[in-house]
Amino acid sequence: MSVRQSLLAILDQGPCYGYQLRHEFDRRTGSRWPLNVGQIYNTLERLERDGLVARLDADAQGHIYWRITAEGSTEVARWLSSPVVRTAAVRDEVAIKLAVAATLPGVDAREAIRTQRVETSGRLARLRAEATTVGDTDDAEHLARSLVMDSLIFAAEAEERWLTHLEERLAAHPRHALALGLTQDRPKRGRPSKSTGDAVLI
């Protein structure tokens, strides 16, 4: 989730102050990922440093407004017209845990999957119940909330399907064939080179 670009996009609608930006962000994301004001001001200061926003004078109530610059508007247009590239660098804790469990001698990975399914199914049920309270109106704020809710529900449904797929994959293999003991090979010190896969010695 890009807080930086989201705040810029909101400022592209007109000058705002910190608490106002937090409120506008919540309105557009269903309050799913609340921001603290310190995070907002830190982001604004970085945007100012990068020439994407400018600080205005305080109003009579002491609110310091921020406005977007021409460079900032260009950045917003670029963000909105570009796809979000999901990288492999984002670690999925569930996938890592179950992959490790499936390869550890003496560990019942199927039980770990069943335990995860209980949590995933419960989360999906809670999301579906919450979705019924959002309503289906033409109001823009309700639409934004329902779009975020749909995304969370679809992700939970996909996780349920993946857990079923994983159970089927494990059932096709005898347990002893999946056990992965510690290797006796001595790994090279360093980290793999991104370009060649060879180790970069340190």
Order of alpha helices (4+ residues) and beta strands (2+ residues): alpha-alpha-alpha-beta-beta-alpha-alpha-alpha-alpha-alpha-beta-beta
